[in-house]
C-alpha cells in the first residue's frame, strides 16, 4: 500500500490481507510556524463546505485573499474554536487559532497563511502541504511534524499512527527485532532503518497491537524532493542571516561548543536553526534565529535587548499544553532592509515556566561570533 505524508515523504506499507490497513480511515496531520507563532492543523477528507456545514452555529468572522483569486474563511466553530478553513484538492485543512485576544494571531499573520499556505492531492490521493517563507512547515522528525493516522471505521478504538524521520529505539520488550514500549492499550516502536516511528492503539484485551507488530512492514521510505536553492545574499528583498549567535542552548553541556546551524534564506526572511542530534531526551526540540521583514515587535512582556540595543518582546505561544513554546521578537531595522530579529524555542520535554527561563537564557547569551 503506497502512502504519501503531508510533507511529500513516500513509503510502502506491506501487510497480510487479514490486517487490512487499507480499510482504515486516513487522517493526515502536520503543523507550521512563523516568527512568533506556531499552529497545528485538523485535516478531513471532505469538502470544506461539508465540514463548516456540520457546525450548527458556525460564524464567518473574516475572509483573506488566497493569492489565486479566491478567499480563505476565518470561522468561529463552536464549541471547537477559531479556524482558518482551506480547501486543498479533495481535503479540508483547518488551521487553529486561539480565542484569547492576547494569544491570537494578528490579522497580518492570518493573511500570511491565506497567501503562503498551499496544498494539493498527491497522485495516490493523499494530501501534500507546502508553505512559502516566512511560513515554515514542521519537518519529519520534529515535534508536530508530518504524520499519517489510520483509524478504525467501526467505532472501536484501533489506530496506527506513522511518523517519518530519524528515530531512536526505546522500550523494554523485543518483538521481531524491534524494541517496543507497550501496555494493554498502546504500543510504540522505532524502525531505525526505515526510518519510521509507529504508534498503535487498541481496545483493552484486543490483539490489534500484536497483529500490527507481526504483520506490518514499512518499506521504501523516501523523503520529499529538495526545495529549489535559496537565493543568494545579494538578491533584492532578501534578509541577511542574523549576525549574532547563541552561546547557550538548553541541550548543550558545560564546555560544549554550540554547533553550526542549518540555514535557509528566501525573500523576506533568513533563518538559522539548531536541534539536538542523537539525544532522545531532547527529541523534537529546536531553537531558531530569524531576520524578518515584519511589522514591528510589540506589545508583549519586555525581553532582554540585543547586543546592539534593539528592544524586544517575549511571547508565549498560547498552546494549551504545559509545553515550552516561546518566542522573542526585536524591532531591529538594519541595512539589509529587514525590520525584525526573532528567536523561537520549542522544548517539548519542559514546562512553559521552564521554557520561559530557557528562552531568556538563550537571549541573554546572544553575541557576535568571534
C-alpha positions in Angstrom: 0.0 0.0 0.0 1.8 3.2 -1.1 1.3 6.2 1.2 2.3 9.9 1.0 2.8 12.1 4.0 1.9 15.8 4.1 5.5 16.9 3.6 5.8 14.7 0.4 7.6 11.8 2.1 6.5 8.5 0.5 6.5 4.9 1.8 5.1 1.5 1.2 3.2 -0.4 3.8 3.2 -4.2 3.4 0.8 -6.3 5.4 -1.3 -9.5 5.1 -4.9 -9.3 3.8 -6.4 -10.0 7.3 -4.7 -6.9 8.7 -6.4 -4.7 6.1 -4.9 -1.4 7.0 -6.1 -0.1 3.6 -9.7 -0.2 5.0 -8.9 2.2 7.8 -9.8 5.9 7.7 -6.9 8.1 6.8 -6.2 11.4 8.7 -3.0 13.3 7.8 -1.5 15.6 10.4 1.1 18.4 10.4 1.8 21.9 11.7 3.5 25.1 10.7 5.1 28.1 12.2 6.3 31.6 11.5 8.1 34.3 13.5 6.2 34.5 16.9 3.5 31.9 16.2 3.0 28.1 15.6 -0.2 26.3 14.8 -1.3 22.7 14.0 -3.8 21.5 11.6 -7.0 19.5 11.5 -7.4 17.6 8.3 -10.6 16.0 6.8 -11.2 14.0 3.6 -14.3 16.1 2.9 -15.1 19.4 1.1 -14.8 22.4 3.3 -18.4 23.2 2.9 -19.4 19.9 4.4 -17.1 20.5 7.4 -18.4 24.0 8.1 -22.0 22.9 7.5 -21.6 20.3 10.2 -21.4 23.1 12.8 -24.8 24.4 13.8 -23.6 27.8 14.9 -20.7 28.4 12.5 -19.9 32.1 12.1 -17.7 33.6 9.4 -15.5 36.3 11.1 -13.3 37.4 8.2 -12.0 36.4 4.8 -8.4 36.6 3.4 -7.1 36.7 -0.1 -5.6 33.3 -1.1 -3.4 34.9 -3.8 -5.2 33.0 -6.6 -8.4 35.0 -6.9 -10.2 33.2 -4.1 -10.6 33.7 -0.3 -9.9 31.8 2.9 -12.5 32.0 5.6 -11.8 32.6 9.2 -14.5 30.9 11.2 -15.8 30.5 14.7 -16.8 26.9 15.0 -18.5 26.3 18.4 -17.5 24.5 20.6 -14.2 23.7 18.9 -12.8 27.3 18.5 -11.5 29.5 15.7 -10.1 28.2 12.4 -8.8 29.3 9.0 -10.5 26.9 6.6 -8.7 25.8 3.4 -9.8 23.5 0.6 -6.8 21.7 -0.9 -7.9 19.3 -3.6 -10.3 16.8 -2.0 -9.1 17.7 1.5 -10.1 20.3 4.1 -7.4 21.8 6.3 -8.3 23.8 9.4 -5.6 26.0 10.9 -6.3 26.6 14.6 -6.3 29.9 16.3 -6.8 30.8 20.0 -9.9 32.6 21.3 -8.0 34.7 23.9 -7.1 38.0 22.3 -3.5 38.0 23.6 -2.8 34.6 22.2 -4.4 35.1 18.8 -2.5 35.7 15.6 -2.8 39.2 14.2 -4.8 40.0 11.1 -1.5 40.2 9.1 -0.5 36.7 10.4 -3.8 35.2 9.2 -3.5 36.9 5.9 0.0 35.4 5.6 -1.5 31.9 6.0 -4.0 32.8 3.3 -1.4 33.6 0.6 1.5 31.4 1.7 0.0 28.1 2.7 -0.8 25.6 -0.1 -1.8 22.0 -0.6 -2.8 19.5 -3.3 -3.8 15.9 -3.9 -0.8 13.6 -4.5 -1.0 11.1 -7.3 -2.1 8.4 -4.8 -4.8 10.7 -3.4 -3.1 11.7 -0.1 -2.6 15.3 0.9 0.6 17.2 0.3 1.2 20.6 2.0 3.6 23.3 1.2 4.4 26.8 2.5 6.2 29.9 1.3 8.5 31.8 3.7 8.2 33.2 6.2 5.8 30.3 7.0 7.6 27.0 7.6 6.0 23.6 7.9 7.3 21.3 10.6 9.8 18.8 9.2 9.8 15.0 9.5 11.2 14.0 12.9 10.3 17.4 14.6 7.7 17.9 17.2 4.2 18.1 15.5 5.8 17.1 12.2 4.1 15.2 9.4 2.2 12.0 10.2 -0.4 9.7 8.8 -3.1 8.4 11.2 -5.1 5.3 10.2 -8.3 4.9 12.3 -10.9 2.2 12.5 -14.2 2.9 10.8 -16.2 0.5 13.0 -16.2 2.6 16.2 -13.7 0.7 18.2 -10.5 2.5 19.3 -8.0 1.0 17.0 -5.4 3.0 15.1 -2.0 3.0 13.5 0.0 6.3 13.6 3.1 6.7 11.4 5.8 9.3 11.9 8.5 9.5 9.2 12.0 10.7 10.2 15.0 9.7 12.2 14.1 8.0 15.5 15.8 6.2 18.4 14.6 2.8 19.6 13.2 2.7 23.2 11.2 0.3 25.3 11.8 -2.9 27.3 10.4 -5.6 25.1 11.9 -7.1 21.9 9.5 -8.3 19.2 10.7 -9.4 15.8 13.9 -7.5 16.2 12.1 -4.3 17.3 12.4 -2.6 20.7 8.8 -2.0 21.8 7.3 0.2 24.5 3.8 -1.1 25.3 0.9 -1.7 27.6 -2.5 -3.2 27.1 -3.9 -0.3 25.1 -0.9 1.3 23.4 2.5 0.4 21.8 5.2 2.4 20.2 8.4 1.4 18.3 11.1 2.9 16.1 12.2 1.3 12.8 15.6 2.9 12.5 16.4 1.7 9.0 13.2 3.0 7.5 13.2 5.5 9.3 9.7 5.5 10.9 8.1 5.6 14.3 4.9 3.6 14.7 2.2 4.1 17.4 -0.7 1.6 17.7 -3.8 1.9 19.8 -6.3 -0.8 20.7 -9.2 -1.6 22.9 -8.2 -3.3 26.2 -7.7 -7.0 25.7 -7.7 -6.8 21.9 -4.9 -8.3 19.7 -4.6 -5.4 17.3 -1.1 -4.4 18.6 0.2 -7.9 18.2 -1.4 -8.1 14.7 0.4 -4.9 13.6 3.7 -6.0 15.2 3.6 -9.3 13.4 2.2 -8.2 10.1 3.2 -4.6 9.2 6.4 -4.0 7.2 7.5 -0.4 6.2 9.5 -0.3 3.0 10.9 2.3 0.6 10.7 5.4 2.8 11.7 8.3 0.6 12.0 11.9 1.7 10.4 14.7 -0.3 12.3 16.3 -3.2 14.6 19.1 -2.0 13.3 22.6 -2.5 14.9 24.9 -5.0 18.1 26.6 -3.9 17.8 29.7 -1.7 18.6 33.0 -3.4 22.0 34.5 -2.9 22.6 37.1 -0.3 22.7 39.9 -2.9 19.2 39.2 -4.2 16.8 42.1 -3.8 14.4 41.8 -0.8 16.4 39.0 0.9 17.3 39.4 4.6 20.8 38.8 5.8 21.3 35.9 8.2 21.3 37.1 11.9 24.8 38.4 12.7 24.5 37.1 16.3 24.5 33.5 17.6 23.5 31.9 20.9 26.4 30.9 23.1 24.0 28.8 25.1 21.5 26.1 24.0 19.4 24.1 26.5 20.8 20.7 25.5 24.5 21.8 25.3 26.5 20.8 28.4 29.2 22.9 30.1 32.3 23.2 27.9 30.5 22.0 24.8 30.6 24.3 21.7 27.3 25.4 20.1 27.4 23.7 16.6 26.9 25.5 13.3 23.2 26.0 12.5 21.1 24.8 9.5 20.5 27.9 7.2 17.6 28.9 5.0 17.1 32.1 3.1 14.2 33.3 1.0 12.7 36.6 0.1 11.6 38.4 3.3 13.4 36.2 5.8 16.6 34.4 6.8 16.5 31.5 9.3 19.1 29.8 11.5 18.0 26.5 13.1 19.6 24.3 15.8 18.2 21.0 17.0 19.8 18.3 19.2 21.3 15.2 17.4 21.2 11.7 19.0 19.8 13.0 22.3 16.4 11.1 22.8 15.6 13.1 25.9 15.5 16.3 23.8 13.7 14.8 20.8 11.6 17.4 18.9 13.4 20.4 20.4 14.7 23.3 18.5 16.0 26.9 18.7 15.8 29.2 15.7 17.0 32.7 15.0 15.3 34.8 12.3 15.8 38.0 10.3 12.4 39.0 9.0 10.8 41.8 7.1 7.9 42.2 9.6 5.6 44.9 11.0 7.4 45.6 14.3 7.5 43.9 17.6 5.1 44.5 20.5 3.1 44.6 22.6 4.3 41.9 25.0 6.4 41.2 28.0 9.8 43.0 27.8 12.7 40.8 26.8 16.5 41.3 27.1 17.8 43.8 24.5 20.1 42.6 21.7 23.8 43.5 21.9 23.1 46.4 19.6 20.5 47.8 22.0 17.4 46.7 20.0 14.3 46.3 22.2 12.2 43.1 22.1 9.1 41.5 23.5 8.5 38.0 24.8 5.6 35.9 23.6 4.1 32.6 24.8 2.6 30.5 22.0 -0.8 30.2 23.7 -0.6 26.4 23.4 -3.0 24.9 25.9 -0.5 22.2 26.8 2.1 22.8 29.5 5.0 22.8 27.0 7.9 25.2 26.5 6.9 27.1 23.3 8.2 30.7 23.3 9.3 33.5 21.0 11.1 36.9 21.3 10.8 39.5 18.6 13.1 42.5 18.5 12.4 45.7 16.5 15.7 45.7 14.7 15.8 47.5 11.3 19.2 47.1 9.7 20.9 47.7 6.4 19.5 44.5 4.8 16.1 46.3 4.7 14.5 43.8 7.1 13.0 45.1 10.3 13.0 42.4 12.9 15.2 39.8 14.6 13.4 36.9 16.3 14.2 34.0 18.5 11.9 30.9 18.7 12.3 28.0 21.1 10.4 24.7 21.4 11.3 22.2 24.1 8.5 19.5 24.4 10.2 17.9 27.5 10.0 21.1 29.5 7.1 23.0 31.0 6.0 26.6 30.0 7.7 28.0 33.1 10.9 26.1 32.4 10.7 27.2 28.7 10.4 30.9 29.7 13.6 30.5 31.8 15.4 28.8 28.9 14.4 31.3 26.1 15.6 34.1 28.3 18.9 32.3 28.9 19.4 31.8 25.2 18.5 35.5 24.5 21.0 36.7 27.2 23.7 34.6 25.6 23.4 36.2 22.1 26.6 37.6 20.8 28.5 38.2 17.6 30.6 35.2 16.6 34.4 35.5 17.2 
